[in-house]
């Protein structure tokens, strides 16, 4: 397993992170129980994964706690909590309670990286003025080690809020949406995270659009219609069909993971699944060498100007 220094946290972690949310939630979204999900955590550890990311909203914190029983020192845990509920800002006291509840479910005495979950521009002042001071108090108390945040990439595909967050620079780690369909973080986020030594967790490397050919065709058609993709430079009927002729003929999913893994500024690539073999395949893809230059050039030619889709 390759490792990386997670920015100014100084933590040395695996370049692969087990994402415990997404469309799978370690299989729990598809009817699997907490013990199956815990087995997925153990499987990830066995494969060398040391970064485990969950959240209050995912319903998988308990599974992570069970999976890490007796192996807590093998993993860096991150979890998250939203700063609004039903459109109402949560209080500092609420956030303190959320952290205590997460600690109990995770069966640990500290959370390595705690994130404000899915912050938007409209929540920025509340995040900075109310929630951040509480997280600093929780850090002083030893309940969390590093303060972080994730963007709401599905609704902020151009990273507007991350621009504000990086200007204030209060976070040790940021979770960033980045994939071959929308590489806009390359210009708008990573130069700043590198300069400020902020660690990055990459989400949305592969979602529905890059795992279902019919979705990819539909999304590319919409991008062409909006003028974000030049229809003369892509086969609208098979947008990534050129991969068949690339060295090694990588699949779309493999290409997507390799694209993210070797991007300067991308630290930990998150991948989530409820299937052990799928997990192994995804890890192998993330650990594979960089994509051939001609593939990267073709992807840039097609999708380099896109900032309006998440790939979800």
VENBEL-V984150 format. One record per residue. N is the residue number from 1. PHI is phi in degrees with one decimal (NA if undefined). OMEGA is omega in whole degrees, -180 to 180 (* if undefined). Layout:
n=N phi=PHI omega=OMEGA
n=N phi=PHI omega=OMEGA
//
This chain:
n=1 phi=NA omega=174
n=2 phi=-75.9 omega=178
n=3 phi=-124.5 omega=-178
n=4 phi=-147.7 omega=173
n=5 phi=-80.7 omega=-175
n=6 phi=-85.9 omega=177
n=7 phi=55.9 omega=-174
n=8 phi=-74.4 omega=171
n=9 phi=-63.7 omega=-176
n=10 phi=76.7 omega=180
n=11 phi=-69.9 omega=174
n=12 phi=-98.1 omega=-173
n=13 phi=-130.5 omega=177
n=14 phi=-66.8 omega=178
n=15 phi=-70.7 omega=175
n=16 phi=-99.8 omega=174
n=17 phi=-115.0 omega=176
n=18 phi=-80.7 omega=176
n=19 phi=-87.4 omega=-174
n=20 phi=-100.3 omega=177
n=21 phi=-117.8 omega=179
n=22 phi=65.9 omega=-177
n=23 phi=-78.4 omega=-176
n=24 phi=-104.8 omega=-173
n=25 phi=52.1 omega=179
n=26 phi=60.1 omega=180
n=27 phi=96.5 omega=-177
n=28 phi=-68.3 omega=177
n=29 phi=-70.6 omega=-179
n=30 phi=-115.6 omega=171
n=31 phi=96.6 omega=178
n=32 phi=-76.3 omega=-177
n=33 phi=-93.5 omega=-175
n=34 phi=-63.4 omega=-179
n=35 phi=-73.6 omega=173
n=36 phi=-62.6 omega=180
n=37 phi=-62.1 omega=177
n=38 phi=-63.6 omega=176
n=39 phi=-62.7 omega=178
n=40 phi=-65.8 omega=176
n=41 phi=-63.4 omega=179
n=42 phi=-62.8 omega=179
n=43 phi=-62.2 omega=179
n=44 phi=-61.8 omega=177
n=45 phi=-59.5 omega=-180
n=46 phi=-61.5 omega=-179
n=47 phi=-88.7 omega=175
n=48 phi=98.6 omega=178
n=49 phi=-73.9 omega=180
n=50 phi=-117.1 omega=179
n=51 phi=-110.0 omega=-179
n=52 phi=-120.1 omega=-178
n=53 phi=-116.3 omega=177
n=54 phi=-133.7 omega=180
n=55 phi=-164.8 omega=175
n=56 phi=-53.8 omega=-175
n=57 phi=-73.7 omega=-175
n=58 phi=-76.1 omega=-176
n=59 phi=76.1 omega=-178
n=60 phi=-116.4 omega=-180
n=61 phi=-61.1 omega=179
n=62 phi=-61.6 omega=179
n=63 phi=-61.5 omega=178
n=64 phi=-63.4 omega=178
n=65 phi=-60.1 omega=178
n=66 phi=-66.1 omega=-178
n=67 phi=-64.7 omega=-178
n=68 phi=-93.3 omega=-179
n=69 phi=-57.8 omega=-178
n=70 phi=79.7 omega=-177
n=71 phi=-133.9 omega=-175
n=72 phi=-55.6 omega=-176
n=73 phi=-73.4 omega=178
n=74 phi=-87.5 omega=-170
n=75 phi=-130.6 omega=166
n=76 phi=-100.7 omega=-176
n=77 phi=-105.0 omega=167
n=78 phi=-120.9 omega=173
n=79 phi=-142.1 omega=-169
n=80 phi=-143.6 omega=171
n=81 phi=-146.6 omega=177
n=82 phi=-70.3 omega=-178
n=83 phi=-105.2 omega=170
n=84 phi=-135.8 omega=172
n=85 phi=-132.2 omega=-179
n=86 phi=60.0 omega=-180
n=87 phi=82.5 omega=-180
n=88 phi=-105.4 omega=180
n=89 phi=-60.1 omega=177
n=90 phi=-81.5 omega=-179
n=91 phi=-87.0 omega=174
n=92 phi=-60.5 omega=179
n=93 phi=-64.8 omega=176
n=94 phi=-58.6 omega=-177
n=95 phi=-62.9 omega=177
n=96 phi=-60.8 omega=179
n=97 phi=-67.2 omega=179
n=98 phi=-59.0 omega=-180
n=99 phi=-65.1 omega=178
n=100 phi=-62.0 omega=179
n=101 phi=-65.6 omega=178
n=102 phi=-66.0 omega=178
n=103 phi=-58.5 omega=180
n=104 phi=-66.0 omega=-179
n=105 phi=-66.7 omega=-180
n=106 phi=-80.2 omega=179
n=107 phi=55.0 omega=-180
n=108 phi=-141.1 omega=179
n=109 phi=-97.8 omega=176
n=110 phi=-155.0 omega=174
n=111 phi=-106.7 omega=-175
n=112 phi=-67.7 omega=-178
n=113 phi=-132.5 omega=179
n=114 phi=-111.4 omega=-175
n=115 phi=-112.6 omega=159
n=116 phi=-67.3 omega=-168
n=117 phi=-95.8 omega=171
n=118 phi=62.3 omega=-176
n=119 phi=-73.5 omega=178
n=120 phi=-114.3 omega=-180
n=121 phi=-60.1 omega=-179
n=122 phi=-68.2 omega=-180
n=123 phi=-97.5 omega=-169
n=124 phi=-60.1 omega=-177
n=125 phi=-63.1 omega=178
n=126 phi=-63.6 omega=179
n=127 phi=-59.6 omega=-176
n=128 phi=-77.7 omega=-172
n=129 phi=-90.6 omega=-176
n=130 phi=-113.5 omega=-173
n=131 phi=-78.6 omega=-179
n=132 phi=-58.1 omega=178
n=133 phi=-59.5 omega=178
n=134 phi=-67.9 omega=178
n=135 phi=-64.9 omega=176
n=136 phi=-65.4 omega=175
n=137 phi=-66.5 omega=179
n=138 phi=-65.1 omega=177
n=139 phi=-66.3 omega=179
n=140 phi=-61.9 omega=179
n=141 phi=-81.3 omega=178
n=142 phi=85.6 omega=-179
n=143 phi=-81.5 omega=174
n=144 phi=-130.3 omega=-178
n=145 phi=-99.5 omega=-176
n=146 phi=-138.0 omega=-177
n=147 phi=-100.7 omega=-173
n=148 phi=-146.5 omega=178
n=149 phi=-157.3 omega=173
n=150 phi=-117.5 omega=175
n=151 phi=-83.5 omega=175
n=152 phi=-96.9 omega=-169
n=153 phi=-63.1 omega=-180
n=154 phi=-60.6 omega=-179
n=155 phi=-108.8 omega=-178
n=156 phi=-138.4 omega=-173
n=157 phi=-69.5 omega=178
n=158 phi=-99.1 omega=174
n=159 phi=65.4 omega=-180
n=160 phi=-62.5 omega=-178
n=161 phi=-66.2 omega=179
n=162 phi=-59.9 omega=175
n=163 phi=-60.0 omega=178
n=164 phi=-68.9 omega=-179
n=165 phi=-63.2 omega=-179
n=166 phi=-71.4 omega=176
n=167 phi=-64.9 omega=178
n=168 phi=-77.9 omega=176
n=169 phi=56.8 omega=177
n=170 phi=-95.6 omega=-170
n=171 phi=-106.2 omega=176
n=172 phi=-79.5 omega=-177
n=173 phi=-140.9 omega=174
n=174 phi=-128.5 omega=174
n=175 phi=-97.1 omega=-169
n=176 phi=-122.2 omega=171
n=177 phi=-81.0 omega=-178
n=178 phi=-157.3 omega=174
n=179 phi=-160.3 omega=-175
n=180 phi=-69.5 omega=177
n=181 phi=-78.2 omega=-179
n=182 phi=-136.3 omega=-178
n=183 phi=-91.1 omega=-171
n=184 phi=-63.1 omega=177
n=185 phi=-62.5 omega=179
n=186 phi=-56.5 omega=-179
n=187 phi=-99.0 omega=-170
n=188 phi=-99.9 omega=-174
n=189 phi=-122.9 omega=-170
n=190 phi=-62.2 omega=177
n=191 phi=-58.7 omega=-180
n=192 phi=-77.4 omega=179
n=193 phi=-64.3 omega=177
n=194 phi=-65.5 omega=-179
n=195 phi=-61.2 omega=-175
n=196 phi=-93.4 omega=179
n=197 phi=58.5 omega=176
n=198 phi=-94.3 omega=178
n=199 phi=-69.6 omega=-180
n=200 phi=-125.9 omega=172
n=201 phi=-114.0 omega=-173
n=202 phi=-98.6 omega=176
n=203 phi=-108.2 omega=178
n=204 phi=69.4 omega=176
n=205 phi=-57.0 omega=176
n=206 phi=-137.8 omega=171
n=207 phi=-128.6 omega=-172
n=208 phi=-56.3 omega=-174
n=209 phi=-62.7 omega=-179
n=210 phi=-96.9 omega=177
n=211 phi=-116.9 omega=180
n=212 phi=-130.2 omega=-175
n=213 phi=-53.9 omega=-178
n=214 phi=-67.4 omega=177
n=215 phi=-68.8 omega=180
n=216 phi=-60.6 omega=179
n=217 phi=-60.0 omega=180
n=218 phi=-64.6 omega=-178
n=219 phi=-64.4 omega=179
n=220 phi=-64.0 omega=176
n=221 phi=-59.7 omega=178
n=222 phi=-67.6 omega=178
n=223 phi=-65.6 omega=176
n=224 phi=-64.4 omega=-179
n=225 phi=-62.8 omega=180
n=226 phi=-86.5 omega=178
n=227 phi=83.4 omega=178
n=228 phi=-81.1 omega=176
n=229 phi=-122.4 omega=179
n=230 phi=-80.1 omega=-178
n=231 phi=-60.3 omega=179
n=232 phi=-78.3 omega=-176
n=233 phi=-108.5 omega=-179
n=234 phi=-145.6 omega=173
n=235 phi=-83.8 omega=-176
n=236 phi=-60.7 omega=-180
n=237 phi=-80.2 omega=-180
n=238 phi=-153.0 omega=-168
n=239 phi=-57.8 omega=-180
n=240 phi=-112.3 omega=-179
n=241 phi=-61.9 omega=-179
n=242 phi=-64.1 omega=179
n=243 phi=-63.5 omega=-180
n=244 phi=-62.1 omega=-178
n=245 phi=-97.7 omega=180
n=246 phi=-80.2 omega=177
n=247 phi=-54.4 omega=-179
n=248 phi=81.3 omega=180
n=249 phi=44.4 omega=-178
n=250 phi=-66.0 omega=174
n=251 phi=-69.6 omega=178
n=252 phi=-61.3 omega=-179
n=253 phi=-64.2 omega=178
n=254 phi=-60.1 omega=179
n=255 phi=-58.7 omega=-178
n=256 phi=-62.5 omega=179
n=257 phi=-68.7 omega=179
n=258 phi=-65.4 omega=177
n=259 phi=-57.1 omega=-179
n=260 phi=-72.8 omega=-173
n=261 phi=-57.4 omega=-172
n=262 phi=-102.0 omega=176
n=263 phi=-79.0 omega=176
n=264 phi=-56.9 omega=-178
n=265 phi=100.7 omega=178
n=266 phi=-92.8 omega=-175
n=267 phi=-91.9 omega=-177
n=268 phi=-107.4 omega=178
n=269 phi=-97.3 omega=-178
n=270 phi=-84.7 omega=175
n=271 phi=-140.7 omega=-177
n=272 phi=-134.0 omega=-180
n=273 phi=-165.4 omega=174
n=274 phi=-108.2 omega=-177
n=275 phi=-117.1 omega=-177
n=276 phi=-58.9 omega=-179
n=277 phi=-70.2 omega=176
n=278 phi=-63.0 omega=178
n=279 phi=-60.5 omega=180
n=280 phi=-61.1 omega=180
n=281 phi=-63.9 omega=180
n=282 phi=-66.4 omega=178
n=283 phi=-62.3 omega=179
n=284 phi=-59.3 omega=179
n=285 phi=-65.5 omega=-179
n=286 phi=-65.7 omega=-178
n=287 phi=-85.9 omega=-179
n=288 phi=-70.9 omega=-179
n=289 phi=-64.2 omega=176
n=290 phi=-58.3 omega=176
n=291 phi=-65.7 omega=176
n=292 phi=-58.6 omega=-178
n=293 phi=-54.5 omega=-178
n=294 phi=-67.5 omega=177
n=295 phi=-70.7 omega=179
n=296 phi=-60.6 omega=179
n=297 phi=-64.4 omega=-180
n=298 phi=-66.0 omega=179
n=299 phi=-63.5 omega=178
n=300 phi=-64.8 omega=179
n=301 phi=-61.6 omega=-177
n=302 phi=-80.3 omega=-168
n=303 phi=-111.3 omega=-173
n=304 phi=-59.9 omega=-178
n=305 phi=-99.8 omega=-175
n=306 phi=-82.7 omega=173
n=307 phi=-144.2 omega=-173
n=308 phi=-111.9 omega=-179
n=309 phi=-127.2 omega=178
n=310 phi=-104.6 omega=-174
n=311 phi=86.8 omega=-178
n=312 phi=-74.0 omega=*
//
